[in-house]
């Protein structure tokens, strides 16, 4: 049994027990999260596809971690012009453990 959910402008394939790292969602560790934008649901033999979303399917989970990803370096450079800019960025994320997929 799995579902495809939409959150943070991205789509994720989830099943029960998965740990999912998504764009930051406000909330404390241990608080529950529900995804209502379910695009597809499969129970193993039958597949339901939404037009664009499924109404009677919800994915529920709880927040495991709030953190920052590894640092990436953004470096801009133009040769022979004495132009260089260095900037770092750490994207915030939320780790969610999927508890159930309710259809």
DSSP file (Angstrom, degrees, kcal/mol; ACC not computed):
  #  RESIDUE AA STRUCTURE BP1 BP2  ACC     N-H-->O    O-->H-N    N-H-->O    O-->H-N    TCO  KAPPA ALPHA  PHI   PSI    X-CA   Y-CA   Z-CA
    1    1 A X              0   0    0      0, 0.0    15,-0.5     0, 0.0     2,-0.3   0.000 360.0 360.0 360.0 127.2    0.0    0.0    0.0
    2    2 A X  E     -AB  15  42A   0     40,-2.1    40,-2.7    13,-0.2     2,-0.3  -0.957 360.0-160.1-148.5 165.5    1.4    3.4   -1.0
    3    3 A X  E     -AB  14  41A   0     11,-2.6    11,-3.1    -2,-0.3     2,-0.5  -0.963  17.7-131.8-144.0 158.5    0.3    6.9   -1.9
    4    4 A X  E     -AB  13  40A   0     36,-2.3    35,-2.9    -2,-0.3    36,-1.2  -0.973  30.7-173.0-115.2 120.0    1.8    9.9   -3.7
    5    5 A X  E     -AB  12  38A   0      7,-2.5     7,-2.5    -2,-0.5     2,-0.5  -0.773  18.1-138.2-113.9 156.7    1.4   13.1   -1.8
    6    6 A X  E     +A   11   0A   0     31,-2.1    31,-0.3    -2,-0.3     2,-0.3  -0.966  35.6 147.5-116.1 121.5    2.1   16.7   -2.8
    7    7 A X  E >   +A   10   0A   0      3,-2.3     3,-1.4    -2,-0.5    16,-0.2  -0.971  64.2   8.9-152.5 139.7    3.7   19.1   -0.2
    8    8 A X  T 3  S-     0   0    0     -2,-0.3     3,-0.1     1,-0.3    16,-0.1   0.759 127.7 -61.8  65.3  25.5    6.1   22.0   -0.6
    9    9 A X  T 3  S+     0   0    0      1,-0.3     2,-0.3    14,-0.0    -1,-0.3   0.560 118.7  97.2  78.5   7.7    5.7   22.0   -4.4
   10   10 A X  E <   -A    7   0A   0     -3,-1.4    -3,-2.3    13,-0.0     2,-0.4  -0.857  67.8-128.7-126.4 162.2    7.1   18.5   -4.7
   11   11 A X  E     -A    6   0A   0     -2,-0.3     2,-0.4    -5,-0.2    -5,-0.2  -0.924  22.9-171.2-114.4 137.3    5.6   15.0   -4.9
   12   12 A X  E     -A    5   0A   0     -7,-2.5    -7,-2.5    -2,-0.4     2,-0.6  -0.977  21.0-137.4-130.5 139.2    6.6   12.1   -2.7
   13   13 A X  E     +A    4   0A   0     -2,-0.4     2,-0.3    -9,-0.2    -9,-0.2  -0.866  36.0 178.7 -92.6 121.9    5.8    8.4   -2.8
   14   14 A X  E     +A    3   0A   0    -11,-3.1   -11,-2.6    -2,-0.6     2,-0.3  -0.913  16.7 179.6-127.5 150.4    5.1    7.2    0.8
   15   15 A X  E >   -A    2   0A   0     -2,-0.3     3,-1.8   -13,-0.2    83,-0.2  -0.898  49.3 -67.0-137.6 171.3    4.1    4.0    2.5
   16   16 A X  T 3  S+     0   0    0    -15,-0.5    83,-0.2    -2,-0.3     3,-0.1  -0.363 119.4  19.7 -65.6 132.0    3.4    3.2    6.1
   17   17 A X  T 3  S+     0   0    0     81,-2.5    -1,-0.2     1,-0.3    82,-0.1   0.303  90.2 134.6  94.2  -7.8    6.5    3.4    8.3
   18   18 A X    <   -     0   0    0     -3,-1.8    80,-2.8    79,-0.1     2,-0.5  -0.379  51.1-137.5 -72.2 151.3    8.6    5.6    5.9
   19   19 A X  E     -D   97   0B   0     78,-0.2     2,-0.4    -3,-0.1    78,-0.2  -0.969  24.6-164.9-109.2 123.9   10.5    8.6    7.2
   20   20 A X  E     -D   96   0B   0     76,-3.3    76,-3.1    -2,-0.5     2,-0.7  -0.914  14.2-152.1-117.3 129.8   10.1   11.5    4.8
   21   21 A X  E     +D   95   0B   0     -2,-0.4    74,-0.2    74,-0.2     2,-0.2  -0.909  31.0 164.2-102.7 113.3   12.2   14.7    4.6
   22   22 A X  E     -D   94   0B   0     72,-2.5    72,-2.2    -2,-0.7     3,-0.2  -0.673  46.0 -68.9-120.1 172.7   10.1   17.6    3.2
   23   23 A X  E    S-D   93   0B   0     -2,-0.2    70,-0.2   -16,-0.2    -1,-0.2  -0.259  80.1 -67.6 -57.2 153.3   10.4   21.3    3.1
   24   24 A X        -     0   0    0     68,-0.8     2,-0.4    69,-0.1    -1,-0.2  -0.174  52.7-170.7 -56.4 129.4   10.0   22.9    6.6
   25   25 A X        -     0   0    0     -3,-0.2     2,-0.1     2,-0.1    -1,-0.1  -0.979  29.0-113.2-116.9 131.1    6.5   22.5    8.1
   26   26 A X        +     0   0    0     -2,-0.4     2,-0.2    68,-0.0    68,-0.0  -0.408  67.5  93.8 -66.5 139.3    5.8   24.5   11.3
   27   27 A X        -     0   0    0     -2,-0.1     2,-0.2     6,-0.0    -2,-0.1  -0.746  67.6 -88.9 154.1 160.6    5.2   22.3   14.4
   28   28 A X    >   -     0   0    0     -2,-0.2     3,-1.7     1,-0.1    35,-0.3  -0.488  53.6 -85.3 -89.6 161.5    6.8   20.7   17.4
   29   29 A X  T 3  S+     0   0    0      1,-0.2    35,-0.2    -2,-0.2    -1,-0.1  -0.503 117.6  24.0 -66.0 130.3    8.5   17.3   17.5
   30   30 A X  T 3  S+     0   0    0     33,-2.4    -1,-0.2     1,-0.4     2,-0.1   0.189  90.7 127.2  97.7 -15.4    5.9   14.7   18.1
   31   31 A X    <   -     0   0    0     -3,-1.7    32,-2.3     1,-0.1    -1,-0.4  -0.444  62.9-107.7 -76.4 152.4    2.9   16.7   16.8
   32   32 A X  E     -E   62   0B   0     30,-0.2     2,-0.4    -2,-0.1    30,-0.3  -0.462  29.2-163.6 -84.8 151.2    0.8   15.1   14.1
   33   33 A X  E     -E   61   0B   0     28,-3.1    28,-2.6    -2,-0.1     2,-0.4  -0.986   1.2-163.0-132.6 140.1    0.7   16.0   10.5
   34   34 A X  E     -E   60   0B   0     -2,-0.4     2,-0.6    26,-0.2    26,-0.2  -0.992   8.0-152.1-127.5 131.9   -1.9   15.2    7.8
   35   35 A X  E     +E   59   0B   0     24,-3.1    24,-1.9    -2,-0.4     3,-0.1  -0.904  16.6 173.8-102.5 118.4   -1.4   15.4    4.1
   36   36 A X        +     0   0    0     -2,-0.6     2,-1.8    22,-0.2    21,-0.2   0.693  61.0  82.8 -96.5 -22.7   -4.7   16.1    2.2
   37   37 A X        +     0   0    0    -31,-0.3   -31,-2.1    16,-0.1     2,-0.6  -0.578  57.9 165.7 -85.4  79.8   -3.3   16.5   -1.3
   38   38 A X  E     -BC   5  54A   0     -2,-1.8    16,-2.9    16,-0.5   -33,-0.2  -0.871  15.1-178.2 -98.3 119.0   -3.1   12.8   -2.2
   39   39 A X  E     +     0   0A   0    -35,-2.9    11,-2.7    -2,-0.6     2,-0.3   0.794  66.9  10.1 -88.6 -31.1   -2.6   12.5   -6.0
   40   40 A X  E     -BC   4  49A   0    -36,-1.2   -36,-2.3     9,-0.2     2,-0.4  -0.996  58.8-168.3-150.8 147.4   -2.6    8.7   -6.2
   41   41 A X  E     -BC   3  48A   0      7,-2.6     7,-3.4    -2,-0.3     2,-0.4  -0.999   3.9-177.1-140.0 135.1   -3.4    5.7   -3.9
   42   42 A X  E     -BC   2  47A   0    -40,-2.7   -40,-2.1    -2,-0.4     5,-0.2  -0.999  14.6-170.8-133.3 132.0   -2.7    2.0   -4.4
   43   43 A X        -     0   0    0      3,-1.8     4,-0.1    -2,-0.4    -1,-0.1   0.249  65.1 -87.8-103.0  12.1   -3.7   -0.8   -2.1
   44   44 A X  S    S+     0   0    0      2,-0.3     3,-0.1   -42,-0.1    -2,-0.0  -0.090 120.8  32.9 111.0 -33.6   -1.7   -3.5   -3.9
   45   45 A X  S    S+     0   0    0      1,-0.3     2,-0.4     0, 0.0    -1,-0.0   0.612 114.8  49.0-124.4 -25.6   -4.2   -4.6   -6.5
   46   46 A X        -     0   0    0      2,-0.0    -3,-1.8     0, 0.0     2,-0.5  -0.963  64.5-155.1-123.7 137.4   -6.2   -1.5   -7.4
   47   47 A X  E     -C   42   0A   0     -2,-0.4     2,-0.5    -5,-0.2    -5,-0.2  -0.942   3.9-164.1-115.3 128.3   -4.9    2.0   -8.3
   48   48 A X  E     -C   41   0A   0     -7,-3.4    -7,-2.6    -2,-0.5     2,-0.5  -0.955   5.4-167.2-112.3 126.9   -6.9    5.2   -7.7
   49   49 A X  E     -C   40   0A   0     -2,-0.5    -9,-0.2    -9,-0.2     4,-0.1  -0.952  15.6-133.6-116.2 130.5   -5.7    8.4   -9.5
   50   50 A X  E     -     0   0A   0    -11,-2.7     4,-0.2    -2,-0.5     2,-0.2  -0.374  13.8-122.8 -82.3 159.6   -7.1   11.8   -8.6
   51   51 A X  E    S-     0   0A   0      2,-0.8     2,-0.1    -2,-0.1   -12,-0.0  -0.601 103.1 -37.8-126.5  71.0   -8.3   14.5  -10.9
   52   52 A X  E    S+     0   0A   0     -2,-0.2    -2,-0.3   -13,-0.1     2,-0.3  -0.991 140.1   7.1 -91.0 -21.0   -6.2   16.3   -9.6
   53   53 A X  E     -     0   0A   0     -4,-0.1    -2,-0.8    -2,-0.1     2,-0.4  -0.869  68.8-115.8-125.1 159.1   -6.5   15.0   -6.0
   54   54 A X  E     -C   38   0A   0    -16,-2.9   -16,-0.5    -2,-0.3     3,-0.4  -0.779  20.4-158.1 -90.3 134.0   -8.3   12.2   -4.2
   55   55 A X  S    S+     0   0    0     -2,-0.4    -1,-0.1     1,-0.2    -5,-0.0   0.887  84.1  44.2 -81.4 -40.7  -11.0   13.5   -1.7
   56   56 A X  S    S+     0   0    0     47,-0.1     2,-0.4     2,-0.0    -1,-0.2   0.138  95.5  87.6 -99.2  21.4  -11.4   10.5    0.6
   57   57 A X        +     0   0    0     -3,-0.4     2,-0.3   -21,-0.2   -19,-0.3  -0.971  48.8 174.6-121.7 134.0   -7.7    9.6    1.1
   58   58 A X  E     - F   0 102B   0     44,-2.5    44,-2.9    -2,-0.4     2,-0.5  -0.996  21.2-146.3-138.0 143.6   -5.5   11.1    3.8
   59   59 A X  E     -EF  35 101B   0    -24,-1.9   -24,-3.1    -2,-0.3     2,-0.4  -0.946  20.9-165.9-110.4 125.2   -1.9   10.3    4.9
   60   60 A X  E     +EF  34 100B   0     40,-2.7    39,-2.0    -2,-0.5    40,-2.0  -0.879  19.5 139.9-116.4 144.7   -1.2   10.8    8.6
   61   61 A X  E     -EF  33  98B   0    -28,-2.6   -28,-3.1    -2,-0.4     2,-0.3  -0.901  37.4-114.5-159.2-174.6    2.1   11.0   10.4
   62   62 A X  E     -EF  32  97B   0     35,-1.9    35,-2.5   -30,-0.3     2,-0.3  -0.973  33.3-100.2-137.5 154.6    4.1   12.7   13.1
   63   63 A X  E     + F   0  96B   0    -32,-2.3   -33,-2.4    -2,-0.3    33,-0.2  -0.562  34.7 173.5 -78.0 128.1    7.1   15.0   13.1
   64   64 A X  E     +     0   0B   0     31,-3.1     2,-0.3     1,-0.3    32,-0.2   0.767  64.2   5.1-100.3 -37.0   10.3   13.2   14.1
   65   65 A X  E     - F   0  95B   0     30,-1.5    30,-2.9   -37,-0.1     2,-0.5  -0.998  46.7-157.3-153.9 143.6   12.9   16.0   13.5
   66   66 A X  E     + F   0  94B   0     -2,-0.3     2,-0.3    28,-0.2    28,-0.2  -0.997  45.9 129.5-117.2 123.0   13.2   19.7   12.6
   67   67 A X  E     - F   0  93B   0     26,-2.2    26,-2.8    -2,-0.5     2,-0.4  -0.849  52.4 -95.9-155.7-170.7   16.7   20.4   11.1
   68   68 A X  E     - F   0  92B   0     -2,-0.3    24,-0.2    24,-0.2     3,-0.1  -0.945  32.7-128.2-121.8 144.2   18.9   21.9    8.5
   69   69 A X        -     0   0    0     22,-2.9     3,-0.1    -2,-0.4    24,-0.0  -0.180  47.9 -66.5 -78.4 177.8   20.5   20.1    5.5
   70   70 A X        -     0   0    0      1,-0.1    21,-0.4    20,-0.1     2,-0.2  -0.295  62.2 -96.1 -64.8 153.2   24.2   20.1    4.7
   71   71 A X        -     0   0    0     19,-0.1     2,-0.3    -3,-0.1    19,-0.2  -0.492  36.2-161.5 -74.1 136.2   25.6   23.4    3.6
   72   72 A X  E     -G   89   0C   0     17,-2.4    17,-1.9    -2,-0.2     2,-0.5  -0.892  14.1-131.5-112.6 151.6   25.9   24.1   -0.1
   73   73 A X  E     -G   88   0C   0     -2,-0.3     2,-0.6    15,-0.2    15,-0.2  -0.888  10.7-160.6-106.0 128.1   28.2   26.8   -1.6
   74   74 A X  E     +G   87   0C   0     13,-3.9    13,-2.4    -2,-0.5     2,-0.5  -0.945  18.5 179.6-105.9 114.0   26.9   29.3   -4.1
   75   75 A X  E     -G   86   0C   0     -2,-0.6     2,-0.4    11,-0.2    11,-0.2  -0.965  10.8-170.9-125.2 119.2   29.9   30.8   -5.9
   76   76 A X  E     +G   85   0C   0      9,-2.7     9,-2.4    -2,-0.5     2,-0.3  -0.890  14.1 171.3-107.8 138.9   29.6   33.4   -8.7
   77   77 A X  E     -G   84   0C   0     -2,-0.4     2,-0.5     7,-0.2     7,-0.2  -0.989  21.5-169.4-152.6 134.2   32.7   34.3  -10.7
   78   78 A X  E > > -G   83   0C   0      5,-2.1     3,-1.2    -2,-0.3     5,-1.0  -0.989  31.3-124.7-124.8 122.9   33.6   36.4  -13.8
   79   79 A X  T 3 5S+     0   0    0     -2,-0.5     5,-0.0     1,-0.2    -2,-0.0  -0.321  85.9   5.6 -70.2 147.3   37.1   36.0  -15.1
   80   80 A X  T 3 5S+     0   0    0      1,-0.1    -1,-0.2    -2,-0.0     0, 0.0   0.528 111.1  86.3  62.1  10.4   39.3   39.1  -15.6
   81   81 A X  T < 5S-     0   0    0     -3,-1.2    -2,-0.1     2,-0.2    -1,-0.1   0.359  95.5-121.3-117.8   3.8   36.7   41.4  -14.0
   82   82 A X  T   5 +     0   0    0     -4,-0.3     2,-0.5     1,-0.2    -3,-0.1   0.868  66.5 139.5  55.7  40.2   37.6   41.1  -10.3
   83   83 A X  E   < +G   78   0C   0     -5,-1.0    -5,-2.1     2,-0.0     2,-0.3  -0.960  13.6 144.2-118.5 118.0   34.1   39.8   -9.6
   84   84 A X  E     -G   77   0C   0     -2,-0.5     2,-0.4    -7,-0.2    -7,-0.2  -0.955  19.3-175.2-151.8 136.3   33.5   36.9   -7.2
   85   85 A X  E     -G   76   0C   0     -9,-2.4    -9,-2.7    -2,-0.3     2,-0.5  -0.997   4.3-168.7-133.0 128.2   30.7   36.3   -4.7
   86   86 A X  E     +G   75   0C   0     -2,-0.4     2,-0.4   -11,-0.2   -11,-0.2  -0.972  13.5 166.5-120.2 129.6   30.6   33.4   -2.2
   87   87 A X  E     -G   74   0C   0    -13,-2.4   -13,-3.9    -2,-0.5     2,-0.3  -0.999  20.5-148.2-143.3 139.7   27.5   32.5   -0.3
   88   88 A X  E     -G   73   0C   0     -2,-0.4     2,-0.3   -15,-0.2   -15,-0.2  -0.743  12.4-169.3-105.6 157.2   26.5   29.5    1.8
   89   89 A X  E     -G   72   0C   0    -17,-1.9   -17,-2.4    -2,-0.3     2,-0.5  -0.984  12.0-169.0-148.7 134.6   23.0   28.1    2.2
   90   90 A X        -     0   0    0     -2,-0.3     2,-0.3   -19,-0.2   -19,-0.1  -0.974  21.5-142.6-123.6 115.5   21.4   25.5    4.5
   91   91 A X        -     0   0    0     -2,-0.5   -22,-2.9   -21,-0.4     2,-0.2  -0.583  15.3-129.3 -79.2 133.7   17.9   24.4    3.6
   92   92 A X  E     + F   0  68B   0     -2,-0.3   -68,-0.8   -24,-0.2     2,-0.3  -0.581  32.4 179.3 -80.5 144.6   15.5   23.8    6.5
   93   93 A X  E     -DF  23  67B   0    -26,-2.8   -26,-2.2    -2,-0.2     2,-0.4  -0.927  24.7-139.7-141.5 165.4   13.6   20.5    6.5
   94   94 A X  E     -DF  22  66B   0    -72,-2.2   -72,-2.5    -2,-0.3     2,-0.5  -0.999  15.0-146.4-127.1 127.3   11.1   18.5    8.5
   95   95 A X  E     -DF  21  65B   0    -30,-2.9   -31,-3.1    -2,-0.4   -30,-1.5  -0.844  20.5-171.3 -95.1 127.2   11.4   14.7    9.0
   96   96 A X  E     -DF  20  63B   0    -76,-3.1   -76,-3.3    -2,-0.5     2,-0.5  -0.967  17.0-147.2-123.9 131.7    8.0   13.0    9.2
   97   97 A X  E     -DF  19  62B   0    -35,-2.5   -35,-1.9    -2,-0.4     2,-0.5  -0.879  24.0-130.0 -96.7 125.4    7.3    9.4   10.0
   98   98 A X  E     + F   0  61B   0    -80,-2.8   -81,-2.5    -2,-0.5   -37,-0.3  -0.638  28.2 177.2 -79.4 120.3    4.3    8.1    8.2
   99   99 A X  E     -     0   0B   0    -39,-2.0     2,-0.3    -2,-0.5   -38,-0.2   0.889  59.0 -11.9 -89.2 -47.1    1.8    6.4   10.6
  100  100 A X  E     - F   0  60B   0    -40,-2.0   -40,-2.7   -84,-0.1     2,-0.5  -0.995  44.3-139.5-156.1 156.5   -1.1    5.4    8.3
  101  101 A X  E     - F   0  59B   0     -2,-0.3     2,-0.6   -42,-0.2   -42,-0.2  -0.975  28.0-161.0-118.5 112.6   -2.7    5.9    4.9
  102  102 A X  E       F   0  58B   0    -44,-2.9   -44,-2.5    -2,-0.5    -2,-0.0  -0.849 360.0 360.0-104.1 122.2   -6.5    6.2    5.4
  103  103 A X              0   0    0     -2,-0.6    -1,-0.1   -46,-0.2   -47,-0.1   0.373 360.0 360.0-112.6 360.0   -8.7    5.5    2.4
